Amino acid sequence: MSNVSDKNMFSRLQDYLSDEAIKKIITYTFFGLLPILSGFILTPFYTRFLSQEEYGKLSYFNILQGYAALVVILGLDASISRYYFEFKRNDKVLKEMFASAFQFMFFFSFVACCVVFFIRSFLNHDIPVPIYMSIIGTTLFTAIVVTFINYYRDNQDLNKFIVYSVLLFVIMSLSSLSGILFISKDADGCIYGRLAGIALLAFGVIVVNYSFFFQKFSLKLFVKLMLFGLPFIPYSAIGTIYDSFDRFMIEKVFSLKDLAIYNIAFVVAFLINVLVNSLMQTYNPKIFSALNESKLEKERSLSAIIDLRKNMFVIICGCAILLSVLCYPLVYIFAGESYLDSIKYIPLIAFSFVLRLYFTVYAAPLFYYKKSVLLSLIIATAILVFLAAFLLLKNYLGLFSVPIAILCSRSIQIAITYMLIKKANYDFDFGSGIRHKLCFITGIACIGLTLLYFYKG
């Protein structure tokens, strides 16, 4: 009986994975995440070629690049994805839209470099002005390549999507390492090498897709793009600040060595967040579809949504515990013996990404109903809670104050979002209390492992 059951299960799994749509989802998800994983995969090389102070400096440069993206892109990437489906049947208008966005990005990047040059006396004097300009340039060229990766994804051109994704991953990785080995054996070398590599790739993309760049600038299309993208800029800006605020405060309050130790813990635990983002690509379309259905149709969708959400929490909570249990050999192999102190922080950071899943699930209707102002206020409140908790605890707990402050801010973020969803009566809080139990068990396990690593260390 068991053998028959196993065969049936294997047959069903085989049918499921052979489905063309499922294959495409898996392929797009994997290759879409590949460039994001570049930093994770390169970390063992960084920690062996760079000192802890230089690795901490590189971590800080990466934070600055996230901020540069807000200035250079200005929400245009989201706008292009939004209007692609509206204009895709009109090739001329589509190319004018792309050209207008790219021309503005080039112009605004030039303006940003000029601003950096003129306000250099107000900037961090430990960072040369060419580094700031290199970060802006890297952001611009990356945005060009990523825009075409998204274009081929939306256009269902799987081959080109894979080629561009792999090229971005390979060139970012090789150029970063080459910069350290051949330009300068420090964080500056990595930044200069990365700029050279991504500029070369972007030039190739421009040559191959020249018709998307050399069109007249359309003020009408540009205004249309900005009207859609601008409301999301405050949310994106506050979200970017929140996602990097922990490491930013470590650089300001503690030391680059502390930032290096913490960043290894963050990079390892970030694998949980990569998995969260992958799962949300499956979950969001289903919940958006359900929100658009009538009450009767919504009832039919209810069971599938509950099962999907339960499975998501089972996977994420299980991975958070597993990662926390295995973090010692992971860090030892991944980063080396000098970074073993980072294992103390991994369980709490991993659990913070479980809480992030909570927020992402509850925030889905707010995204659907375009409540970007509410989302911005929620995240701004979370930043203030983080800052208050961090300042209260930093003198007593040292670096431990950072993950604890994150957990406090995430909890407040979830509570506010849940209350707003209930008050708005979006008919969204589909039952499945198992997620509460799973999160409670995961939290206890992560706290227990943190105490164990702390006292063993």
N, C-alpha and C positions, 0 to 999 in steps of 0.2 A: 504493500500500500504506500509506504514511504517512498519507494523507488518511483512508483507511478506519479506520485505527487511532485517529486523532485523533477522528473522529466517534463511534467506539465509546466512547472514553474520556469524551467530552463527554456522550454519552447516559447512561453509567453514573453520572456525576457529577450529572446532572440528576435521574435516578431517585433517587439517594441523598438529594439535598437536598429532593426533593418528598415524601419519606417524612414522615408526620405526627409520628412520634416524634422524628426528627432535628430537625424544625422546632421542636418544643417544647424540646428540649435547648438548641438555639442561643438561642432566645428567653429561656428562664429564665436561662441563663448570662449573656447580655448585660445584661438588665435587673437581674439580681441583683448584677452588678459595677458597675453605673452609680453607685450612691451611694458606693461605695468610690473611684471615680475622681474624685469631686468635688474632693478636695484637690489632685489632680494638675492638673485642668483650671483650678482657681482660682489656681494658683501664679504664672502670668504677671501676674495682677492684684495679688497680694500683693507680688511683688518690685518692682512699679512704684509702688504706693501706700505701701508701708512701707519704712523704712530697713532696712539689713541687721541691725542690732541688734534692731529690732522684729520682723522676720521670724524671727530666731533665737528670740526670746521666744515667738512664736506656735507655733513648732515644739515648744518645751518644754511649752507648754500642751496641745498635742495628745498629747504623751507622758503627761502627767498624766491626760488623759481616758481613755487606755487603762487606766491603773491604777484609775481610778474605776469603770470597767466591772466590774472584778473584785469590788469591794466591793458595788456596787449589784445586780448580776445574780446572783452566787453560783451560777453554773452552771444557773440555772433555765431559761434559753433552750434549752439542750441537753436538759433533762428534758422540757420541753413538746413539743419535736419528737419525743422518744422515745415519749411516751405518747399523742400525738395519735392514732396509728393504732390504739391499743388502745381508746380511748374515743370515737372519732369517730362510732360508731353510737348512742351514748347522749348526746344533745345536752345534757341537764341536767348530767351528770357532767363532760362536756367543758368547759362554761362555768364550772362550779364550780372546775375545775382552773386555768383561765386566771385567774379572779377571785382565787383564793387566791395565785397567783404574783404578780399585779399589786399586790394589797393589801400583800403583804410587801415588794415592791420600793419602794412608796411609803413604808412605815414605815421601812425600813432606810435609804432616802435621807435621810429626816428625821433619823434618828439620826446618820448620817454628817455632815450639816450641823452638828448640835449639837456633835459631837466636834471638828470643824474650829474652831468658835467657841471652845471651851474650851482647845484646844491651840495656838491661834494664835501664842503666844509661841515655840513650838518650830518653827514653819514658816518658810519662806523669807520674810524681811521685805520683800523687793522685790516680792512678789506680794500684793495686797490680799486680805483674807478674802472679800469678795464674789466675787472671781474663782474661788476654790476652790469656793464654793457654786454658782456658775454652771456650773462644770465638772460637778459632781455632778448638778445639775438637767438639763443638756443630755444627760448619759449616761442618766438615767432616761427622759426623753421619747423619746430615740432608741431605747432598748430597747423601749418600747411599740410604736412604729411598726414597727420591724424584726420584732418578734414577729408582728405581723399580716401583714407581707410574707411571712414564712416559713409562716404559717398558710395563706394563699391559694396559696402554692406547693405545700404538701402536699395541699391540697384540690383541686389542679388547676384552680383558678379563674384562668385566664390573664389575663383582662381586669382584674380587681381587682389581681392581682399587678403588672401593668404600671403601672396607675394609681398605686398606692401607691409603687412604686419611683421612678417619674418625679417624683411630688410630693416625695418625700424628697430627691431629687437637686436639684430646682429650688429648693425652699425653703431647704435648707442652703446652697446656693450664693448665692442672692439675699440671704438674711439676713446671711450672713457679710460680703458686700461692703457691704450697706447699713449694717451696724454700723460699718465703717471710714469710710464716707463721711458718715454722719449722726450717729453717736453719739460716736465718738472716733477720731481718725486714728492709731490705734496698735493693737497686738495686743489690748488690753483691749476696744476697740470691736468687734473681730471676735467675741470670746467673748460679749459681751453681745448683739450682734445675732444670733448663732447660737442663743443660748438663747431669745430672743424668737420667732424663726422656728420652731424645733422645738417649743416649747411650744404655739404656735398650731396647728401640724399635729397634735400629740398630742391637743390638746383636741378637734379635729375628729374624730379617730379614735375617741376615747372616746364622743363624741356619737353617731356612726354605729353604733358597736358597743357601746352601753351595756350590753346584756345580758351581755357578757363581763366586765364590771366590777362590776355591782351584784348580785352573788350573795353568799350567806353564805360566810364563810371556812371552808374544810374542813380541819381539822387532819390528818385521815387522808390526804387527797390531798396536802397540803403536805409531810407526812413522806415520802410516796412519791416526790415530786419531789426532795426534798433527798437522800434515800438514793441516788438515781441520780446526782444532780449533784455531791454533795460530793466523791466520789473524783476527779473530774476538775478540781476547783478548784486543787489544788496544781500539776497539769500546766499548766492555763491560766495560773495566776499566774506560774509560772517561765517559761513560754513567752512571755508578754507582756513580762516583764522582759528576757528574752534578746533579743527582737525590737527592743527600744528601748534596750538597754544601751549601744550604741555612741554614740547621740546624747545619752543621759543623762550619760555620762562626759565627752563633749566640753563640755557645759554646765558641769560641775563643774571640769574641769581646764584647759580652754582659755577661750574667750570666746563670747559670743552671736554675734559676727560669724563666728567659725569654725564655729559650729553652723549658721548660715545658709548658708554656702558648702557645708558637707558635706551639709546637708539637701537642697539642690538636686540634688546628685549622687545622693543616696538616692532622691529622688522620681522622677528620670528612670530610674534603674536598677530601681526598684520595678515598672516595667511588666513586667519579666521575671517577677517574682513573681506579678503578676496573671495572667499567662499560665500559669504553673505551676499556680496554684489552679484555673484553668479546665480544664486538661488532667486534673488529678487527679480532678475530678468525673466524668470518663469512666473513668479508670483504676481508681479505688478500687472501684466496684461490680463490675468484672470480676474483680479479684483477690480480693475478698471472696467472690464467687460460687465462684471456683476453690477457695478454701480450704475451702469447704463441700462440695465434691464428693468422690466416691470417687476412688481412684487412677486408675482407667481413664478416668473422665470428665475428670479433671484433665489427663491426657495429651492429650485432645482440645482442651482449652482452651489448652494450652501454646503452640501456634503463634500464636494470636491475641494472647495476652498479650505474647509476645516482640516481635511486630510492632508492637503498640501502644506498648510501652516504647521500642523503637528509634526509632519516629517521634517520640515525645515528646522524646527526647534530641536528635534531629536538629533539631527545631523550636527548642527552648530554646537549644541551643548556637549555632545559626545566628543567632538573634535577639540573643543576648548579644554576639557578634562584630559584627553589623551595628550594634547600638546603640552599641557602643564606637567603631566607625569614624565614625559620624555624630554623635557627641556634641557636637562643636564647633558645627556649625550649629544643633543642637537646643537647646543651652543659650543660644546667642546670640539665637535667636528666642524661645525659651521664657521665659528669665529676664532676659536683657539682658547687656550687656557687663561690668557690674560683677561678675557671677557666673561669668565664664569660668574662674576658678581651679578651679571644681568639676569640670572635665573630667578633671583629673588622677586623680580618685578613682573616676570612673564605671566604667572597665573592671574594676577589682578588685571593686567592689560587685556589678557585673553577674555576674561569675564566682562570687561567693559565693552568688548565687541559683541558679546551676547546681548547686552543691554542695548547696544546700537541696533541690533536686529529688531528688538522690541519697538524702538522709536521708528524705524523704517517701516515696519508693518502698520503701526498706528498712524503714521504720517501719510500713507498712501492716499486716503480720501482728500487730504488737504492739497496734495499735488494735483489730484484729479480735478478739484474745484478751483484750482489756481489761487489758493490762499497763500501766496508767497510772502505777503506781509506778515501774516501770522507765524509762518515758519521762521522768518527772520527774527521776529520777537522772541520766539521760543529758544532759538539758538543763542541769541544775545543774552537772554536770562541765564542759560546754561553756562555761558562764558563768565558771567558775573559770579555765579555760584562757585565755579571752579576757582576763580581768582580769590574769592573770600576764603574758601576752604584751604587753598594753598598757602595764603599769607598767614592764616591762623596756625597751620600745622608745620610749616617749613622749619622753624627753629627747634621743634621737638622731634620730628620724624625724618628730617633731612630729605633725601631723594624719595623716600616712601610717601611723602606728602603729595607727590604728583599723581600716581595712580589712584590714591584714595580720593583726591580732589576730583579726578575724572569720574570715579564711580558716583560721587555725590552729585555732580552736574548731570550725568546721564540719568540718574534716578529722578531728578527734578524735571528733566526734559520729557521723560516718559509720562510722569504724573500730569504735567500740564497738557500734553498732547491728548492723553486719554480723556481728561475732563472736557477738553474742547470738542472732541469727537462725540462724546455722550451728550453734551449740551446742544450741539448742532443737529443731533438726531439724524445722522447719516445712515442709520440702520446698518452699521458696519461691524459692531462688536459681536461677530459670530462666536459662539461659545467655544470651547476647547481649553478648559482649565488646566490641561496637562502641561501647557507651556509654563504656567506659574510654578508648578511642582518641579519641572525640569530646571528652570532657572534658579529656584531655591536650592536644589541639590547641587547644581553647578557652582553656585556662589559659595556654599559651605565647603565644597571640595577645593575650590581655588584659594579660599582663605586659609584652609587647613594646610594646603601645600605651601603657601607663602610662609606661614609660621614655621613649618618644617625646614624650609630652605634657609630662613632667617637664622634659626637657632643652630642649624648644622654649619652655616657659614660663619 
